[in-house]
């Protein structure tokens, strides 16, 4: 049994390899999940942008109709 400076190197290397394996699996999973969430947010922003454009078009139409009715009344 070695009690020198590197006596516990086996335990340290074992922990290092264990952490390396955990990170080898965890990092790609986190990258996949982040990528999936970013795609969802991008799709939502596209949908919201289209809905906002539609609402703006409806507001312009209503404003035009309102102005036309006011012109006919005066």
N, C-alpha and C positions, 0 to 999 in steps of 0.2 A: 504494500500500500504506500503510494507516494504522498508525501505531505509537503512537497515543494510548492513553488509558485504556480505551476501548471497542474497541480494535483486534481483540481476539479474541472479540468478542461473537458473531460468527457461529458459532464453534466452541462457545461456551457455550450459545447458543440451540439449536444442533443437538443437543448432549448432553441439554439439558433436554427437548426434544421426544422424543428417543429414550427417555429414562427415563419420560416421561409415557406414551408408547405401551406400553412394557413393563409399567408399573404398571396401565394401563387393561385389559390382558389378564390380568395375574397376580393382581390383587386379587380379581376375581370367581371365578377358579379356586380360589384359596385359601379363599374364603368357601364355595364349593360343597363343597370337600373337608372343611372343618371341620363344615359342616352335616350332611354324610353321616355322618361319624364320630360326631357327637353323637346322631344318630338310631339308629345301630347300638348305641351304649352304652345308650341309653334302652330299646331293645328287649331287650337282654341283661339289663338290670336288671329289667324286667318278668318275663322268663322265670325268672330266678333267684328273684324274689320268689314266683312261683307254685310253684316247686319247693320252696322253704323252707316254704311253707304246707302243701304235701303231706307233706313230711317231718315237720313238727310234728304233723299229723293222725295219721300213722302211729305216731309216738312216743306220742301220747296213747292210741291204741288198744292198743298193746303194753303200756303201763303199766297200763291198765285190766285187760287180760287177765292180766297178771302179778299184780296185786292180787287178782283174783278167784280165781286158782289158789292163792294164799297163804291166802286166807280159807277156802277149802274144806279145806286141809290142816291148819289149826289148829283 
